[in-house]
Amino acid sequence: MMPTRVDGLFYVNQLLNCVFIVDICICFFSAYRNSAKEGGVLIKDLRAIRRNYMKTWFPIDLLSVRARARARP
């Protein structure tokens, strides 16, 4: 295993990881509007919010954090 270089890019990478992790946490609690076909209603139910997020952006957000963690020089 290669040693991790601690330089400016390391700290930028860690900051971006923190931003994405905070974004993931916020998305689990943020209301959303369903499609216009379904009435465009604001969904505030936590179970529905979490289910929707897990089906839509969560995998992409999780991969972006994992990819940054593995992309160390």
Stockholm file with secondary structure:
# STOCKHOLM 1.0

chainA/1-73         MMPTRVDGLFYVNQLLNCVFIVDICICFFSAYRNSAKEGGVLIKDLRAIRRNYMKTWFPIDLLSVRARARARP
#=GR chainA/1-73 SS CCCCCCSHHHHHHHHHHHHHHHHHHHHTTCCEECCGGGTCCEECCHHHHHHHHHHTTHHHHHHHHHHHHHCCC
#=GC SS_cons        CCCCCCSHHHHHHHHHHHHHHHHHHHHTTCCEECCGGGTCCEECCHHHHHHHHHHTTHHHHHHHHHHHHHCCC
//
